[in-house]
Amino acid sequence: MNFLLRPPLVPWIGYQVTKNMVETGKYFKPRRSLSQFLSEVWENSQWRNFFFAFGISIVLYFYLDGLVTETREKVISFQLIIEDVHIQTNFQKQPIQLRIKGAKEAFNRLEIQPILKKITTADLEGKIVHQKKISIAELLKLPNDFQILNISPEIITVELIKIDTQMAKVIVDLDVINLKTNYKVMEVTHNPPFIKLTGPSIELEKIKTVQTEKIVLDENIHLGQHSFIVQPIVPKNIQCNTVEVKINIVEEITKICQVEVALLILPPGLKHAIKKIDLIEVQLKGPDYLLRAIREDQKLKAYVDLTDINEEYESQILASGGAIKKRVKFLDLPENITKPSDLEINVEFLPFK
């Protein structure tokens, strides 16, 4: 009823009064005083009826407006929909206060949906970190018979961060305390050696290596191979997978054993040949697990350096029987292995035929 009466009511009254004045030929005379004007208006029944009807229409307008319309406050949620894996934001859902006006009966069927804003890479505008301003009024959708009186907040600022990936070297944090007597960490391996990090580009630029959670080896650890699944220590906004660490615990028992060693001879640039010696047998002392590894691999090598022998020295060797004692030097001998302090062999010179 309100929407039917309000628009035509005032124009209709004005039209009727103006029509009556034109038909009766009663126009205002120019250059009259205010008192004369008011006196003529009051004496003219047509004008009295006009102002009376106009006043009634104004009162009726606001009365009917109050009967059929009302103002209400609504609270709706605003949230972002991130449609790109290369964008991150710490923005959470935020309530929006609305003050709207409309027909009373229309409020009963009014359903305001949450405001959703889709975010893509284009919203970053080519930046690593971008403060994007979002207008709520542009996203809010209401039926045409409702009027928005107020929105709080009208503008929401959202921080968007570019997400990237990067590889970083893994460092195992190992704490060896109070191992049992003769127990030793022989080997530590981890998989993968490099880990993939995903997070804000501005944070990834600072990370070159990643340390794992601490692995503590104490008196409760037993011999053999042990496997640990540990989490790399990274900032909260960085994502990565776990790392598998394998640790081999052995018992360090000192033994003495004979091993064969491949011998290399660095010959002089002289006229005589050297009697070939492929292998020598050497007595070594050290932890059993190291000696066992040396025997199994058969990769231990030693050499004899003859490059210091010149022609004059060579002639003296041949004159004295054609042989000389030289010290044997080892290549890549483990630190915990003890070799004979003065290991020497006879090197025989053979003249060319």
Salt bridges, closest charged atoms under 4 A:
GLU40 OE1 - ARG32 NE 3.21
ASP65 OD1 - ARG6 NH1 2.67
ASP65 OD2 - LYS101 NZ 3.75
GLU70 OE2 - ARG72 NH2 2.68
GLU83 OE2 - LYS118 NZ 3.81
ASP123 OD1 - LYS132 NZ 3.26
GLU125 OE2 - HIS130 NE2 3.49
ASP278 OD1 - LYS276 NZ 3.72
ASP288 OD1 - LYS255 NZ 3.45
ASP288 OD2 - ARG292 NH1 2.40
ASP308 OD2 - LYS326 NZ 3.35
GLU314 OE2 - HIS272 ND1 2.18
ASP342 OD1 - ARG327 NH2 3.24
GLU348 OE2 - LYS275 NZ 3.96
